[in-house]
């Protein structure tokens, strides 16, 4: 049986790590290298690094930066931000990323998912889906460009489509819940997890270990990603795993 993963998320903006609420990332929380070294000591399962301004600024991923901190990262590493073509995927894998997260390009260039999975394997292709609930009818919508552009796309249909194209995992983030520490969006997470057979990583809203346990009860949710809980509280990935194990979740301790 595969173990449930606890995955800290690092958001990178203007040469530093940041954290905010609902994708409004303004608070500086330290350097990438410092965070990587801390999580090495804490022996986390995986790490996600997202350059949240690369696509908005029409930049490529910072391959040199990734090369530098990947050498010090002793856990599986997923890198996203600015990934728009096959060469971006290739270079990120070459400089030390184990998986590559594709977000906006999954909408503007969905063929990239198929090409990348065919050449490098679906296990290294993570499609990041950022969702927000519409005020008018309570339906959900996919947003691109770090949550700044509504696409009009239904997230459930999008999730099904990216799986068909070859995505190996889905990183599902609730924009509304991001940084609030009030819990994951169980509604959309459950709807998507029921429709796809690939692992779903729940993201956005973790404030305590109970929130993690709650979302992990949804069949198809194989991992939880979190940031604020680890940056702004004394809670740690190891304590999270011990709590989950005590409550019947298979984790690697």
Secondary structure, DSSP 4 states (H G I P E B T S, - for coil): -PPBEEEEEEEEETTEEEEEETTEEEEEEE-HHHHHHHHHHTT-SEEEEEETTTTTTTPPP-HHHHHHHHTT--SEEEEESS--SHHHHHHHHHTT-SEEEE-THHHH-THHHHHHHHHH-GGGEEEEEEEEE-TTT--EEEEETTTTEE----HHHHHHHHHHHT-SEEEEEETTTTTT-S---HHHHHHHHHH-SSEEEEES---SHHHHHHHHTSTTEEEEEESHHHHHSS--HHHHHHHHHHTT--B--
